[in-house]
Amino acid sequence: MEAGVQSEVGPVAGSFPQERPTRRIFRDETLLVLALSLGASGVSALISFVGSVTKPGGLKDQAATLNASAAPGRPWLDLAWQLFGISTALVPVALVAHLLVREGAGLRAIGFDRGRPWLEDLARGALIAAGIGSAGIAFYLAARGFGFNLTVVPEALPDVWWKFPVLVLSAAQNSILEEVIVVGYLLRRLDQLGWSPTASLAASSVLRGSYHLYQGIGGFIGNMVMGVVFVYLYRRWGRVGPLVVAHTLLDVGAFVGYALLAGKVGWLPTA
């Protein structure tokens, strides 16, 4: 009986192909990952932008709200929806991790691991955030002033105890999703597909700008420039860790800063 069981189990255990994935598999896999995540967000942002520019009135008179209440007046249900949205948004990252593990590489291949002291990633990320943050605010205010951007409302959550923890979690989720997929994973796959470094940089940067197009032309251009910087730094360091830290700090500053300053300072536009 044991021999019979072993003879049946053997072929099943060895049924997974061991050969290296083909270029076609890498291409199809990449398209599917993007279709399930930020590629779809780019199409959604384009449709939203078309709706904004064809709507009567200027772009700056319209608002783009990033973190809104999902159940107004029902804080516990709202919290459940917020946590659900954050967790499900990270599913494509789990898929990417699975695909990289099956490839025999894992997240270490894109530098999203603890292979280096975490203080190094933290320090680099903080420096990036400090450099980009002030320039980003100035660019947004200028773009909105010239009518190229909607008024961005980083948060519109109720004043409840979980507001700031959820904003921090939302910032971390955005950062992990974008940097793992748009920088680490996408560049690795494009390299494997034989794309030149310049073409890969352009693809990653334009993709980053595309899913921010719902904010207006300013959001598209500003994030595309940020994408160029992030790709350059990733190529230099071989790690997305510092980029995740930088992006998280930038978003925390935007979300929490808006919550604390909206309506209290004259230079910050509000809807």
ChimeraX commands (.cxc) that place a marker at each C-alpha (Angstrom):
marker #1 position 0.00,0.00,0.00 radius 0.5
marker #1 position 2.80,2.41,0.85 radius 0.5
marker #1 position 4.46,1.79,-2.52 radius 0.5
marker #1 position 1.19,2.53,-4.29 radius 0.5
marker #1 position 0.74,5.80,-2.40 radius 0.5
marker #1 position 4.29,6.85,-3.17 radius 0.5
marker #1 position 3.86,6.08,-6.84 radius 0.5
marker #1 position 0.79,8.32,-6.97 radius 0.5
marker #1 position 2.29,11.15,-4.93 radius 0.5
marker #1 position 5.58,11.26,-6.81 radius 0.5
marker #1 position 4.31,12.66,-10.13 radius 0.5
marker #1 position 2.17,15.27,-8.34 radius 0.5
marker #1 position 5.06,16.52,-6.21 radius 0.5
marker #1 position 7.28,16.86,-9.27 radius 0.5
marker #1 position 4.62,18.21,-11.62 radius 0.5
marker #1 position 5.65,21.90,-11.36 radius 0.5
marker #1 position 7.93,22.98,-14.20 radius 0.5
marker #1 position 11.48,23.66,-13.12 radius 0.5
marker #1 position 12.69,25.48,-16.23 radius 0.5
marker #1 position 13.22,29.23,-16.25 radius 0.5
marker #1 position 10.10,31.22,-17.21 radius 0.5
marker #1 position 10.04,32.45,-20.78 radius 0.5
marker #1 position 9.92,36.08,-21.89 radius 0.5
marker #1 position 6.27,35.60,-22.80 radius 0.5
marker #1 position 5.46,34.41,-19.27 radius 0.5
marker #1 position 7.25,37.41,-17.78 radius 0.5
marker #1 position 5.42,39.76,-20.15 radius 0.5
marker #1 position 1.97,38.30,-19.47 radius 0.5
marker #1 position 2.63,38.16,-15.74 radius 0.5
marker #1 position 3.65,41.83,-15.67 radius 0.5
marker #1 position 0.58,42.92,-17.61 radius 0.5
marker #1 position -1.68,40.97,-15.24 radius 0.5
marker #1 position -0.06,42.46,-12.14 radius 0.5
marker #1 position -0.46,45.98,-13.51 radius 0.5
marker #1 position -4.04,45.28,-14.62 radius 0.5
marker #1 position -4.86,44.25,-11.06 radius 0.5
marker #1 position -3.17,47.25,-9.47 radius 0.5
marker #1 position -1.65,50.53,-10.61 radius 0.5
marker #1 position -2.18,50.05,-14.32 radius 0.5
marker #1 position -5.92,49.95,-13.68 radius 0.5
marker #1 position -5.53,52.97,-11.39 radius 0.5
marker #1 position -3.89,54.83,-14.28 radius 0.5
marker #1 position -6.87,54.18,-16.56 radius 0.5
marker #1 position -9.26,55.20,-13.78 radius 0.5
marker #1 position -7.30,58.42,-13.20 radius 0.5
marker #1 position -7.41,59.24,-16.92 radius 0.5
marker #1 position -11.20,58.83,-17.01 radius 0.5
marker #1 position -11.49,60.97,-13.88 radius 0.5
marker #1 position -9.29,63.66,-15.46 radius 0.5
marker #1 position -11.38,63.73,-18.62 radius 0.5
marker #1 position -14.45,64.20,-16.44 radius 0.5
marker #1 position -12.79,67.08,-14.59 radius 0.5
marker #1 position -11.61,68.99,-17.68 radius 0.5
marker #1 position -15.01,68.65,-19.37 radius 0.5
marker #1 position -16.87,69.84,-16.29 radius 0.5
marker #1 position -17.86,73.53,-16.19 radius 0.5
marker #1 position -15.43,75.63,-14.16 radius 0.5
marker #1 position -11.69,75.50,-13.64 radius 0.5
marker #1 position -9.71,72.57,-12.28 radius 0.5
marker #1 position -8.72,74.44,-9.12 radius 0.5
marker #1 position -12.40,74.89,-8.29 radius 0.5
marker #1 position -12.80,71.10,-8.14 radius 0.5
marker #1 position -11.47,68.82,-5.40 radius 0.5
marker #1 position -9.72,65.47,-5.35 radius 0.5
marker #1 position -10.19,63.81,-1.96 radius 0.5
marker #1 position -7.71,61.07,-1.04 radius 0.5
marker #1 position -8.83,59.69,2.33 radius 0.5
marker #1 position -12.57,60.10,2.70 radius 0.5
marker #1 position -15.09,58.65,5.11 radius 0.5
marker #1 position -16.60,55.38,3.90 radius 0.5
marker #1 position -19.54,55.44,6.33 radius 0.5
marker #1 position -20.29,58.97,7.54 radius 0.5
marker #1 position -21.78,59.10,11.02 radius 0.5
marker #1 position -20.93,55.45,11.75 radius 0.5
marker #1 position -17.33,55.50,13.05 radius 0.5
marker #1 position -16.90,51.78,13.78 radius 0.5
marker #1 position -18.24,50.76,10.38 radius 0.5
marker #1 position -16.11,53.48,8.82 radius 0.5
marker #1 position -13.03,52.07,10.56 radius 0.5
marker #1 position -13.82,48.59,9.29 radius 0.5
marker #1 position -14.06,49.89,5.72 radius 0.5
marker #1 position -10.83,51.87,6.07 radius 0.5
marker #1 position -8.89,48.84,7.30 radius 0.5
marker #1 position -10.48,46.64,4.65 radius 0.5
marker #1 position -9.45,49.06,1.90 radius 0.5
marker #1 position -5.88,49.33,3.17 radius 0.5
marker #1 position -5.40,45.57,3.52 radius 0.5
marker #1 position -6.94,44.61,0.16 radius 0.5
marker #1 position -4.90,47.27,-1.63 radius 0.5
marker #1 position -1.78,45.34,-0.59 radius 0.5
marker #1 position -2.88,42.07,-2.19 radius 0.5
marker #1 position -0.97,42.86,-5.44 radius 0.5
marker #1 position 2.17,43.25,-3.33 radius 0.5
marker #1 position 1.59,39.78,-1.88 radius 0.5
marker #1 position 1.14,38.49,-5.43 radius 0.5
marker #1 position 4.44,40.08,-6.51 radius 0.5
marker #1 position 6.19,38.55,-3.51 radius 0.5
marker #1 position 4.77,35.14,-4.47 radius 0.5
marker #1 position 5.90,35.50,-8.07 radius 0.5
marker #1 position 9.40,36.53,-7.04 radius 0.5
marker #1 position 9.64,33.58,-4.64 radius 0.5
marker #1 position 8.56,31.17,-7.39 radius 0.5
marker #1 position 11.24,32.70,-9.57 radius 0.5
marker #1 position 13.75,31.79,-6.87 radius 0.5
marker #1 position 14.50,35.41,-5.94 radius 0.5
marker #1 position 12.05,36.75,-3.35 radius 0.5
marker #1 position 11.69,40.35,-2.19 radius 0.5
marker #1 position 15.40,40.43,-1.41 radius 0.5
marker #1 position 15.96,40.75,-5.16 radius 0.5
marker #1 position 14.38,44.23,-5.15 radius 0.5
marker #1 position 15.76,45.31,-1.79 radius 0.5
marker #1 position 12.60,45.10,0.27 radius 0.5
marker #1 position 14.01,43.03,3.11 radius 0.5
marker #1 position 16.11,43.35,6.24 radius 0.5
marker #1 position 19.34,42.39,4.52 radius 0.5
marker #1 position 20.84,45.73,5.50 radius 0.5
marker #1 position 20.52,47.62,8.80 radius 0.5
marker #1 position 17.10,49.28,8.83 radius 0.5
marker #1 position 18.64,52.53,10.02 radius 0.5
marker #1 position 20.40,52.88,6.67 radius 0.5
marker #1 position 17.13,52.65,4.72 radius 0.5
marker #1 position 15.47,54.99,7.23 radius 0.5
marker #1 position 18.22,57.61,6.97 radius 0.5
marker #1 position 18.27,57.53,3.18 radius 0.5
marker #1 position 14.48,57.69,3.03 radius 0.5
marker #1 position 14.35,60.67,5.40 radius 0.5
marker #1 position 16.87,62.57,3.26 radius 0.5
marker #1 position 14.88,61.87,0.10 radius 0.5
marker #1 position 11.64,63.00,1.75 radius 0.5
marker #1 position 13.24,66.21,3.00 radius 0.5
marker #1 position 14.52,67.02,-0.47 radius 0.5
marker #1 position 11.33,66.22,-2.36 radius 0.5
marker #1 position 8.78,67.41,0.20 radius 0.5
marker #1 position 9.30,71.15,0.05 radius 0.5
marker #1 position 9.75,71.15,-3.72 radius 0.5
marker #1 position 6.57,69.09,-4.10 radius 0.5
marker #1 position 4.48,71.51,-2.04 radius 0.5
marker #1 position 5.77,74.49,-4.02 radius 0.5
marker #1 position 5.08,72.75,-7.34 radius 0.5
marker #1 position 1.53,71.81,-6.28 radius 0.5
marker #1 position 0.70,75.36,-5.16 radius 0.5
marker #1 position 2.08,76.77,-8.42 radius 0.5
marker #1 position 0.25,74.22,-10.59 radius 0.5
marker #1 position -3.03,74.90,-8.79 radius 0.5
marker #1 position -2.48,78.65,-9.02 radius 0.5
marker #1 position -2.07,78.42,-12.81 radius 0.5
marker #1 position -5.19,76.26,-13.06 radius 0.5
marker #1 position -3.43,73.02,-13.99 radius 0.5
marker #1 position -4.42,71.10,-10.86 radius 0.5
marker #1 position -7.46,70.26,-8.80 radius 0.5
marker #1 position -7.52,71.23,-5.14 radius 0.5
marker #1 position -6.12,68.14,-3.43 radius 0.5
marker #1 position -7.80,67.26,-0.13 radius 0.5
marker #1 position -5.45,64.70,1.47 radius 0.5
marker #1 position -7.95,63.68,4.11 radius 0.5
marker #1 position -11.61,64.16,4.99 radius 0.5
marker #1 position -12.00,61.67,7.84 radius 0.5
marker #1 position -14.15,62.33,10.91 radius 0.5
marker #1 position -12.47,63.56,14.09 radius 0.5
marker #1 position -12.39,60.21,15.88 radius 0.5
marker #1 position -9.67,58.36,17.80 radius 0.5
marker #1 position -8.56,56.23,14.85 radius 0.5
marker #1 position -8.17,59.10,12.37 radius 0.5
marker #1 position -4.40,59.58,12.61 radius 0.5
marker #1 position -3.47,55.88,12.89 radius 0.5
marker #1 position -5.52,55.20,9.74 radius 0.5
marker #1 position -3.82,58.08,7.91 radius 0.5
marker #1 position -0.40,56.66,8.80 radius 0.5
marker #1 position -1.46,53.17,7.68 radius 0.5
marker #1 position -2.85,54.61,4.45 radius 0.5
marker #1 position 0.47,56.37,3.80 radius 0.5
marker #1 position 2.41,53.15,4.39 radius 0.5
marker #1 position 0.05,51.18,2.14 radius 0.5
marker #1 position 0.41,53.68,-0.71 radius 0.5
marker #1 position 4.18,53.60,-0.39 radius 0.5
marker #1 position 4.60,49.83,-0.28 radius 0.5
marker #1 position 2.22,49.28,-3.18 radius 0.5
marker #1 position 3.77,51.90,-5.45 radius 0.5
marker #1 position 7.46,51.36,-4.78 radius 0.5
marker #1 position 7.37,47.56,-4.80 radius 0.5
marker #1 position 5.35,47.35,-8.02 radius 0.5
marker #1 position 6.25,50.48,-10.02 radius 0.5
marker #1 position 9.96,50.49,-9.18 radius 0.5
marker #1 position 11.28,47.16,-7.88 radius 0.5
marker #1 position 9.05,44.65,-9.65 radius 0.5
marker #1 position 8.43,46.52,-12.90 radius 0.5
marker #1 position 12.09,47.40,-13.47 radius 0.5
marker #1 position 13.16,43.82,-12.75 radius 0.5
marker #1 position 10.69,42.44,-15.24 radius 0.5
marker #1 position 11.52,45.01,-17.92 radius 0.5
marker #1 position 15.21,44.23,-17.50 radius 0.5
marker #1 position 14.42,40.54,-17.95 radius 0.5
marker #1 position 12.43,41.41,-21.06 radius 0.5
marker #1 position 15.43,43.18,-22.55 radius 0.5
marker #1 position 14.28,46.79,-22.20 radius 0.5
marker #1 position 16.98,49.46,-22.10 radius 0.5
marker #1 position 17.50,51.37,-18.80 radius 0.5
marker #1 position 16.18,54.54,-20.44 radius 0.5
marker #1 position 13.02,52.86,-21.70 radius 0.5
marker #1 position 12.43,51.24,-18.29 radius 0.5
marker #1 position 12.88,54.58,-16.54 radius 0.5
marker #1 position 10.37,56.20,-18.89 radius 0.5
marker #1 position 7.83,53.40,-18.44 radius 0.5
marker #1 position 8.04,53.46,-14.64 radius 0.5
marker #1 position 7.90,57.26,-14.42 radius 0.5
marker #1 position 5.01,57.68,-16.85 radius 0.5
marker #1 position 3.07,54.94,-15.04 radius 0.5
marker #1 position 3.60,56.73,-11.72 radius 0.5
marker #1 position 2.39,59.98,-13.23 radius 0.5
marker #1 position -0.61,58.32,-14.90 radius 0.5
marker #1 position -2.35,57.13,-11.75 radius 0.5
marker #1 position -1.99,60.62,-10.25 radius 0.5
marker #1 position -3.63,62.26,-13.27 radius 0.5
marker #1 position -6.93,62.52,-11.37 radius 0.5
marker #1 position -5.26,65.42,-9.51 radius 0.5
marker #1 position -4.62,67.28,-12.78 radius 0.5
marker #1 position -1.65,68.00,-15.05 radius 0.5
marker #1 position 0.39,69.13,-12.06 radius 0.5
marker #1 position -0.14,65.81,-10.30 radius 0.5
marker #1 position 0.90,63.95,-13.44 radius 0.5
marker #1 position 4.07,65.94,-14.08 radius 0.5
marker #1 position 5.13,66.21,-10.44 radius 0.5
marker #1 position 4.83,62.49,-9.81 radius 0.5
marker #1 position 6.49,61.63,-13.10 radius 0.5
marker #1 position 9.52,63.72,-12.08 radius 0.5
marker #1 position 9.49,62.02,-8.68 radius 0.5
marker #1 position 9.45,58.71,-10.55 radius 0.5
marker #1 position 12.60,59.63,-12.45 radius 0.5
marker #1 position 14.39,60.43,-9.18 radius 0.5
marker #1 position 13.20,57.22,-7.53 radius 0.5
marker #1 position 14.27,55.04,-10.47 radius 0.5
marker #1 position 17.70,56.68,-10.48 radius 0.5
marker #1 position 18.13,56.05,-6.74 radius 0.5
marker #1 position 16.90,52.47,-7.06 radius 0.5
marker #1 position 19.41,51.79,-9.81 radius 0.5
marker #1 position 22.12,53.30,-7.65 radius 0.5
marker #1 position 21.28,51.48,-4.40 radius 0.5
marker #1 position 19.45,48.37,-5.65 radius 0.5
marker #1 position 16.86,48.73,-2.88 radius 0.5
marker #1 position 13.26,49.91,-2.71 radius 0.5
marker #1 position 13.47,50.07,1.09 radius 0.5
marker #1 position 14.63,53.71,1.22 radius 0.5
marker #1 position 12.00,54.65,-1.36 radius 0.5
marker #1 position 9.24,53.10,0.72 radius 0.5
marker #1 position 10.47,55.05,3.74 radius 0.5
marker #1 position 10.65,58.31,1.78 radius 0.5
marker #1 position 7.21,57.87,0.21 radius 0.5
marker #1 position 5.68,56.98,3.57 radius 0.5
marker #1 position 7.13,60.09,5.21 radius 0.5
marker #1 position 5.92,62.27,2.32 radius 0.5
marker #1 position 2.38,60.91,2.53 radius 0.5
marker #1 position 2.27,61.06,6.33 radius 0.5
marker #1 position 3.36,64.69,6.09 radius 0.5
marker #1 position 0.65,65.42,3.50 radius 0.5
marker #1 position -2.18,63.56,5.26 radius 0.5
marker #1 position -1.45,64.48,8.86 radius 0.5
marker #1 position -0.19,67.96,7.97 radius 0.5
marker #1 position -3.43,68.73,6.14 radius 0.5
marker #1 position -5.49,67.42,9.05 radius 0.5
marker #1 position -3.66,69.70,11.45 radius 0.5
marker #1 position -3.33,72.82,9.27 radius 0.5
marker #1 position -6.42,72.94,7.02 radius 0.5
marker #1 position -8.36,76.12,7.71 radius 0.5
marker #1 position -5.66,77.44,10.06 radius 0.5
marker #1 position -3.09,78.74,7.57 radius 0.5
marker #1 position -3.82,80.91,4.58 radius 0.5
marker #1 position -1.41,79.30,2.10 radius 0.5
marker #1 position -3.00,75.82,2.21 radius 0.5
marker #1 position -5.90,75.47,-0.25 radius 0.5
marker #1 position -9.02,73.71,1.02 radius 0.5
marker #1 position -12.11,72.53,-0.78 radius 0.5
marker link #1:1,2 radius 0.2
marker link #1:2,3 radius 0.2
marker link #1:3,4 radius 0.2
marker link #1:4,5 radius 0.2
marker link #1:5,6 radius 0.2
marker link #1:6,7 radius 0.2
marker link #1:7,8 radius 0.2
marker link #1:8,9 radius 0.2
marker link #1:9,10 radius 0.2
marker link #1:10,11 radius 0.2
marker link #1:11,12 radius 0.2
marker link #1:12,13 radius 0.2
marker link #1:13,14 radius 0.2
marker link #1:14,15 radius 0.2
marker link #1:15,16 radius 0.2
marker link #1:16,17 radius 0.2
marker link #1:17,18 radius 0.2
marker link #1:18,19 radius 0.2
marker link #1:19,20 radius 0.2
marker link #1:20,21 radius 0.2
marker link #1:21,22 radius 0.2
marker link #1:22,23 radius 0.2
marker link #1:23,24 radius 0.2
marker link #1:24,25 radius 0.2
marker link #1:25,26 radius 0.2
marker link #1:26,27 radius 0.2
marker link #1:27,28 radius 0.2
marker link #1:28,29 radius 0.2
marker link #1:29,30 radius 0.2
marker link #1:30,31 radius 0.2
marker link #1:31,32 radius 0.2
marker link #1:32,33 radius 0.2
marker link #1:33,34 radius 0.2
marker link #1:34,35 radius 0.2
marker link #1:35,36 radius 0.2
marker link #1:36,37 radius 0.2
marker link #1:37,38 radius 0.2
marker link #1:38,39 radius 0.2
marker link #1:39,40 radius 0.2
marker link #1:40,41 radius 0.2
marker link #1:41,42 radius 0.2
marker link #1:42,43 radius 0.2
marker link #1:43,44 radius 0.2
marker link #1:44,45 radius 0.2
marker link #1:45,46 radius 0.2
marker link #1:46,47 radius 0.2
marker link #1:47,48 radius 0.2
marker link #1:48,49 radius 0.2
marker link #1:49,50 radius 0.2
marker link #1:50,51 radius 0.2
marker link #1:51,52 radius 0.2
marker link #1:52,53 radius 0.2
marker link #1:53,54 radius 0.2
marker link #1:54,55 radius 0.2
marker link #1:55,56 radius 0.2
marker link #1:56,57 radius 0.2
marker link #1:57,58 radius 0.2
marker link #1:58,59 radius 0.2
marker link #1:59,60 radius 0.2
marker link #1:60,61 radius 0.2
marker link #1:61,62 radius 0.2
marker link #1:62,63 radius 0.2
marker link #1:63,64 radius 0.2
marker link #1:64,65 radius 0.2
marker link #1:65,66 radius 0.2
marker link #1:66,67 radius 0.2
marker link #1:67,68 radius 0.2
marker link #1:68,69 radius 0.2
marker link #1:69,70 radius 0.2
marker link #1:70,71 radius 0.2
marker link #1:71,72 radius 0.2
marker link #1:72,73 radius 0.2
marker link #1:73,74 radius 0.2
marker link #1:74,75 radius 0.2
marker link #1:75,76 radius 0.2
marker link #1:76,77 radius 0.2
marker link #1:77,78 radius 0.2
marker link #1:78,79 radius 0.2
marker link #1:79,80 radius 0.2
marker link #1:80,81 radius 0.2
marker link #1:81,82 radius 0.2
marker link #1:82,83 radius 0.2
marker link #1:83,84 radius 0.2
marker link #1:84,85 radius 0.2
marker link #1:85,86 radius 0.2
marker link #1:86,87 radius 0.2
marker link #1:87,88 radius 0.2
marker link #1:88,89 radius 0.2
marker link #1:89,90 radius 0.2
marker link #1:90,91 radius 0.2
marker link #1:91,92 radius 0.2
marker link #1:92,93 radius 0.2
marker link #1:93,94 radius 0.2
marker link #1:94,95 radius 0.2
marker link #1:95,96 radius 0.2
marker link #1:96,97 radius 0.2
marker link #1:97,98 radius 0.2
marker link #1:98,99 radius 0.2
marker link #1:99,100 radius 0.2
marker link #1:100,101 radius 0.2
marker link #1:101,102 radius 0.2
marker link #1:102,103 radius 0.2
marker link #1:103,104 radius 0.2
marker link #1:104,105 radius 0.2
marker link #1:105,106 radius 0.2
marker link #1:106,107 radius 0.2
marker link #1:107,108 radius 0.2
marker link #1:108,109 radius 0.2
marker link #1:109,110 radius 0.2
marker link #1:110,111 radius 0.2
marker link #1:111,112 radius 0.2
marker link #1:112,113 radius 0.2
marker link #1:113,114 radius 0.2
marker link #1:114,115 radius 0.2
marker link #1:115,116 radius 0.2
marker link #1:116,117 radius 0.2
marker link #1:117,118 radius 0.2
marker link #1:118,119 radius 0.2
marker link #1:119,120 radius 0.2
marker link #1:120,121 radius 0.2
marker link #1:121,122 radius 0.2
marker link #1:122,123 radius 0.2
marker link #1:123,124 radius 0.2
marker link #1:124,125 radius 0.2
marker link #1:125,126 radius 0.2
marker link #1:126,127 radius 0.2
marker link #1:127,128 radius 0.2
marker link #1:128,129 radius 0.2
marker link #1:129,130 radius 0.2
marker link #1:130,131 radius 0.2
marker link #1:131,132 radius 0.2
marker link #1:132,133 radius 0.2
marker link #1:133,134 radius 0.2
marker link #1:134,135 radius 0.2
marker link #1:135,136 radius 0.2
marker link #1:136,137 radius 0.2
marker link #1:137,138 radius 0.2
marker link #1:138,139 radius 0.2
marker link #1:139,140 radius 0.2
marker link #1:140,141 radius 0.2
marker link #1:141,142 radius 0.2
marker link #1:142,143 radius 0.2
marker link #1:143,144 radius 0.2
marker link #1:144,145 radius 0.2
marker link #1:145,146 radius 0.2
marker link #1:146,147 radius 0.2
marker link #1:147,148 radius 0.2
marker link #1:148,149 radius 0.2
marker link #1:149,150 radius 0.2
marker link #1:150,151 radius 0.2
marker link #1:151,152 radius 0.2
marker link #1:152,153 radius 0.2
marker link #1:153,154 radius 0.2
marker link #1:154,155 radius 0.2
marker link #1:155,156 radius 0.2
marker link #1:156,157 radius 0.2
marker link #1:157,158 radius 0.2
marker link #1:158,159 radius 0.2
marker link #1:159,160 radius 0.2
marker link #1:160,161 radius 0.2
marker link #1:161,162 radius 0.2
marker link #1:162,163 radius 0.2
marker link #1:163,164 radius 0.2
marker link #1:164,165 radius 0.2
marker link #1:165,166 radius 0.2
marker link #1:166,167 radius 0.2
marker link #1:167,168 radius 0.2
marker link #1:168,169 radius 0.2
marker link #1:169,170 radius 0.2
marker link #1:170,171 radius 0.2
marker link #1:171,172 radius 0.2
marker link #1:172,173 radius 0.2
marker link #1:173,174 radius 0.2
marker link #1:174,175 radius 0.2
marker link #1:175,176 radius 0.2
marker link #1:176,177 radius 0.2
marker link #1:177,178 radius 0.2
marker link #1:178,179 radius 0.2
marker link #1:179,180 radius 0.2
marker link #1:180,181 radius 0.2
marker link #1:181,182 radius 0.2
marker link #1:182,183 radius 0.2
marker link #1:183,184 radius 0.2
marker link #1:184,185 radius 0.2
marker link #1:185,186 radius 0.2
marker link #1:186,187 radius 0.2
marker link #1:187,188 radius 0.2
marker link #1:188,189 radius 0.2
marker link #1:189,190 radius 0.2
marker link #1:190,191 radius 0.2
marker link #1:191,192 radius 0.2
marker link #1:192,193 radius 0.2
marker link #1:193,194 radius 0.2
marker link #1:194,195 radius 0.2
marker link #1:195,196 radius 0.2
marker link #1:196,197 radius 0.2
marker link #1:197,198 radius 0.2
marker link #1:198,199 radius 0.2
marker link #1:199,200 radius 0.2
marker link #1:200,201 radius 0.2
marker link #1:201,202 radius 0.2
marker link #1:202,203 radius 0.2
marker link #1:203,204 radius 0.2
marker link #1:204,205 radius 0.2
marker link #1:205,206 radius 0.2
marker link #1:206,207 radius 0.2
marker link #1:207,208 radius 0.2
marker link #1:208,209 radius 0.2
marker link #1:209,210 radius 0.2
marker link #1:210,211 radius 0.2
marker link #1:211,212 radius 0.2
marker link #1:212,213 radius 0.2
marker link #1:213,214 radius 0.2
marker link #1:214,215 radius 0.2
marker link #1:215,216 radius 0.2
marker link #1:216,217 radius 0.2
marker link #1:217,218 radius 0.2
marker link #1:218,219 radius 0.2
marker link #1:219,220 radius 0.2
marker link #1:220,221 radius 0.2
marker link #1:221,222 radius 0.2
marker link #1:222,223 radius 0.2
marker link #1:223,224 radius 0.2
marker link #1:224,225 radius 0.2
marker link #1:225,226 radius 0.2
marker link #1:226,227 radius 0.2
marker link #1:227,228 radius 0.2
marker link #1:228,229 radius 0.2
marker link #1:229,230 radius 0.2
marker link #1:230,231 radius 0.2
marker link #1:231,232 radius 0.2
marker link #1:232,233 radius 0.2
marker link #1:233,234 radius 0.2
marker link #1:234,235 radius 0.2
marker link #1:235,236 radius 0.2
marker link #1:236,237 radius 0.2
marker link #1:237,238 radius 0.2
marker link #1:238,239 radius 0.2
marker link #1:239,240 radius 0.2
marker link #1:240,241 radius 0.2
marker link #1:241,242 radius 0.2
marker link #1:242,243 radius 0.2
marker link #1:243,244 radius 0.2
marker link #1:244,245 radius 0.2
marker link #1:245,246 radius 0.2
marker link #1:246,247 radius 0.2
marker link #1:247,248 radius 0.2
marker link #1:248,249 radius 0.2
marker link #1:249,250 radius 0.2
marker link #1:250,251 radius 0.2
marker link #1:251,252 radius 0.2
marker link #1:252,253 radius 0.2
marker link #1:253,254 radius 0.2
marker link #1:254,255 radius 0.2
marker link #1:255,256 radius 0.2
marker link #1:256,257 radius 0.2
marker link #1:257,258 radius 0.2
marker link #1:258,259 radius 0.2
marker link #1:259,260 radius 0.2
marker link #1:260,261 radius 0.2
marker link #1:261,262 radius 0.2
marker link #1:262,263 radius 0.2
marker link #1:263,264 radius 0.2
marker link #1:264,265 radius 0.2
marker link #1:265,266 radius 0.2
marker link #1:266,267 radius 0.2
marker link #1:267,268 radius 0.2
marker link #1:268,269 radius 0.2
marker link #1:269,270 radius 0.2
marker link #1:270,271 radius 0.2
view
